[in-house]
Amino acid sequence: HEAFPTFQTTRGTTRKRTDYLKSQNKDSLREEEEEEEEEDNDDDERIEVKRKIVALQRIVPGGEALGVDKLFEETAGYILALQGQIRAMRVLASFIEGMDKQKRKLGG
């Protein structure tokens, strides 16, 4: 905080002192409001993270019984497993599509 300025006691400077004090109060209130907003934002972020963790626990098999660190490890493994399944389905779909084309060529 800045040092409180010295004021003369004449009528004109009393108004300056009052204005100064009002501005200091406004600045103080603004700082408090900004701090409260930051705290609210932090709370909102925490709530959002918690909501996402709960959603992830529901998606990952067995995730509801896991702590956050283990949940993230399991999630990574689950994603890799799903990617492998997608690759396998693409290969099968390609194979079946090729068989269908060959069948049509042979008139079957």
C-alpha positions in Angstrom: 0.0 0.0 0.0 1.1 3.5 -0.6 1.8 5.9 2.3 -1.2 8.0 3.4 -0.6 11.5 2.0 -0.6 14.4 4.3 -3.6 16.7 4.0 -4.1 20.2 5.1 -7.2 20.9 7.2 -8.6 23.5 4.9 -12.1 22.9 3.5 -10.8 22.1 -0.1 -8.2 19.5 1.1 -10.8 17.8 3.4 -12.7 16.9 0.2 -9.4 15.6 -1.3 -8.9 13.4 1.8 -12.4 12.0 1.5 -12.0 11.4 -2.2 -8.7 9.7 -1.5 -10.2 7.4 1.2 -13.1 6.5 -1.1 -10.7 5.6 -3.9 -8.7 3.5 -1.6 -11.8 1.7 -0.4 -12.8 1.1 -4.0 -9.4 -0.3 -4.9 -9.5 -2.5 -1.8 -13.0 -3.8 -2.8 -11.9 -4.4 -6.4 -8.9 -6.4 -5.1 -11.2 -8.5 -2.8 -13.6 -9.1 -5.7 -10.8 -10.2 -7.9 -9.5 -12.6 -5.3 -13.0 -14.0 -4.8 -13.4 -14.4 -8.6 -10.1 -16.3 -8.7 -11.2 -18.5 -5.8 -14.5 -19.1 -7.6 -12.7 -19.9 -10.8 -10.4 -22.4 -8.9 -13.5 -24.0 -7.3 -15.2 -24.2 -10.7 -12.1 -25.8 -12.2 -11.8 -28.3 -9.4 -15.5 -29.2 -9.8 -15.1 -29.6 -13.6 -12.0 -31.8 -13.1 -13.8 -34.0 -10.5 -16.8 -34.3 -12.9 -14.5 -35.4 -15.7 -12.7 -37.9 -13.5 -16.1 -39.5 -12.4 -17.1 -39.7 -16.1 -13.8 -41.4 -17.0 -14.2 -43.8 -14.1 -17.6 -44.8 -15.6 -16.1 -45.3 -19.1 -13.0 -47.4 -18.2 -13.8 -50.9 -17.1 -13.1 -51.2 -13.4 -12.4 -47.5 -13.2 -14.8 -46.8 -10.3 -12.5 -48.7 -8.0 -9.3 -46.9 -9.0 -7.5 -43.9 -7.7 -6.8 -41.1 -10.1 -3.2 -42.1 -10.9 -4.1 -45.7 -11.6 -7.2 -44.6 -13.5 -5.0 -42.6 -15.9 -2.7 -45.6 -16.4 -5.7 -47.8 -17.0 -7.2 -45.3 -19.4 -4.0 -45.3 -21.5 -4.1 -49.0 -21.7 -7.8 -49.0 -22.5 -7.3 -46.6 -25.3 -4.5 -48.8 -26.8 -6.7 -51.8 -26.5 -9.6 -50.0 -28.3 -7.2 -48.9 -31.1 -6.1 -52.5 -31.6 -9.7 -53.6 -31.8 -10.4 -50.9 -34.4 -7.5 -52.1 -36.5 -8.6 -55.7 -36.3 -12.2 -54.7 -37.3 -10.8 -52.7 -40.3 -8.8 -55.7 -41.4 -11.8 -58.0 -41.1 -14.0 -55.6 -42.9 -11.5 -55.3 -45.7 -11.1 -59.0 -45.9 -14.9 -59.5 -46.1 -15.3 -56.7 -48.6 -12.6 -58.4 -50.8 -14.4 -61.7 -50.5 -17.7 -60.1 -51.6 -16.0 -58.5 -54.6 -14.4 -61.8 -55.6 -17.7 -63.6 -55.2 -19.5 -61.1 -57.5 -16.7 -61.5 -60.1 -17.3 -65.3 -60.1 -21.0 -64.8 -60.5 -21.9 -66.1 -57.1 
